[in-house]
Amino acid sequence: MTSRLPAAVLWDMDGTLVDTEPHWMAAETELVESYGGAWSSEDALQMVGLGLLDAGRILQGRGVRMDAAAIVDRLTADVLASLAREGAPFRPGARELLRSLREAGVRTALVTMSLRRMAQSVVDFIDFDAFDLIVAGDEVSRPKPYPDPYLRACELLGLHAADTVAIEDSPNGLRAAVASGAVSIGVPHMVSLEGVGGHTLWPTLDGRTPDDIAAVFGAHRPAHAGGGEA
């Protein structure tokens, strides 16, 4: 290994760690149709990476006569029920990379715009101690693409963002990671990340190892970055 590992790796959840997007899309479709509207796959794609209240307001605009927060609660409940029936569909290579980072002594955080109860439910599917902490969408005042969720994770870890690597699958998530100062890896899933500005794009996490993380971190870590602890 020519580069040292980052002090922590910060993981997005939906679309990066687990392929929950189809579950969200199904829940959105059912909700909109229950109010007499129509919801296409193109409509669903515009929701990828949005803060949940922003998504709720979009659904209000499509005829869902509920408070935005109530929409979020309804969708979360529907997705949780779907995952309880079908299990958590982990993205290729994600759980393996996460495990190998933990075995290498790298700290990890889950940084998601989903509600904490949703995030905790997904973490409960993992059969090892996967994360030091969770930062969820109901725990920050500004969602991705603002850097606040990643900065909050770094604050709780006691680290500078420049000493971490973030992994994201959506444009809003990748913009948030970059804005925080973390070395950022985009792994596109539902939508393209071309031109978004991440430090590197990987087509998949399958086969990736801590050595790969270290190489990206070493190539893109700012020269002025500190020694890890904030």
LINFENRA-V237266 format. One record per backbone hydrogen bond with DSSP energy under -0.5 kcal/mol. NH is the residue of the N-H (numbers start at 0). CO is the residue of the C=O. Records with the same first field share a line. If there is no record, write none. Layout:
BEGIN
NH=CO  CO
END
This chain:
BEGIN
6=162
7=162
8=106
9=164
10=8  108
11=166
14=17
15=12
16=12
17=12
18=88
19=17
22=19
23=19
24=20
25=21
26=22
27=23
28=24
29=25
30=26
31=27
32=28
33=29
34=30  31
35=32
36=31
43=39
44=40
45=41  42
46=43
47=44
49=46
51=112
54=50
55=51
56=52
57=53
58=54
59=55
60=56
61=57  58
62=59
63=58
64=62
65=63
70=66
71=67
72=68
73=69
74=70
75=71
76=72
77=73
78=74
79=75
80=76
81=77
82=78
83=79
84=80
85=81
86=82
88=86
89=87
90=16
93=90
94=90
96=92
97=93
98=94
99=95
100=96
101=97
102=98
103=99
104=101
105=100
106=6
108=8
109=132
110=10  108
111=109  134
117=114
118=114
119=115
120=116
121=117
122=118
123=119
124=121
125=122
129=127
131=107
132=107
134=109
135=133
136=113
138=135
139=136
145=142
148=145
149=146
150=146
151=147
152=148
153=149
154=150
155=151
156=152
157=153
158=153
159=227
162=159
163=160
164=7
165=182
166=9
167=184
173=169
174=170
175=171
176=172
177=173
178=174
179=175
180=176  177
181=176
182=163
184=165
185=183  199
186=167
188=168  190
195=192
198=183
199=183
201=185
204=91
207=204
211=208
212=208
213=209
214=210
215=211
216=212
217=213
218=214
219=215
220=216
224=221
229=157
END
